[in-house]
Amino acid sequence: MRVLVTGASSSLGAALVRRLGDEAVARDDDPLDACIHIPAAGPGADPTELIRTNVLGTQLVLDAARAAGAKRLAIATRQRMENAL
């Protein structure tokens, strides 16, 4: 299985890439089976940044995953994000 992990530079993303090993892909132009998206802007970020990164960025990831043929997409975010705005 080929899995793209966005947010791989975060502690969660880096741990996930290590766990996936050779299944993790580095670029979205590699053939994909799945995508795990980890939006980066947290509760302390400016509301505009939160929307740009977590909402618009997620839409871009959805579009790219679909175009790359990914059959599955998982989104991991911080539990506290619901109260960030």
N, C-alpha and C positions, 0 to 999 in steps of 0.2 A: 504494500500500500504506500502511495506517495502522498505525503501530507505537508501542506504549506502552513507554517506558523507565522502569523503576523505578531509583532510585539516581542520578537525573540530576544531582544536585548534587555527586557525586563527580567526580574528574578524568576517569575513564574514561567515566562516564555523560554528562558534559557534552560530551566529545569526540564521543561517539556521536550525541547529539542534534544537534550542529552538522553532522555528516556526513549524518544522515538529512534534515535540513532540514525541508521542509514535510510529510514523511511521519511525523515524530514528533508524537505527540499528548500533551497535557498532563494529561488526566484519564482515569480508567478508565471513565467513562461515555460516552466517544466510541466510535463503532463501531471495532472492531479487526480487523486481519488477523493481527497477531503481537504478542508481548510479549517484551521483553528485560529480564530481572530481574537486578539487580546487588545482592546482599545486602551490607549495610553493615558489620556487626560483624567486626572483624579479629582476628588472633591475640592481640593484647594485651588484648582485652575479657574481662570476667568470664564464666565458663562459662555462667551463667544467661542473660546478655545474648546470648551466642553462640547459644544454643538458641532464645531468644525471637525474635531478629531473623532468623537464618539458616535455622532449621528451621520454626518456626511462621509467620514472615513469608512464607516461600516457599510454604507451604501456602495462605495467604490469597491470594497472587498467583496461584497455580494456579487456585484457585476463581474468582477474579474474571476471569481471562483466559478461562476456559471460559464463564462467564456472559456475557461480552461478545462471545462468538463467535470468539475468536482461534483460528486454525487451527494456529498455530506458537508455540512458547515456547522461548526460549533462556535459560539461566542462566549468567552469568559470575561467577566467584568467584576469589579469590586462590589461587594454587597452594599456598601454605603452609597453607591452612585445614585440610587433612587431619590435621595434627599439632597443631591448636589446642587440642583437648580432651585 
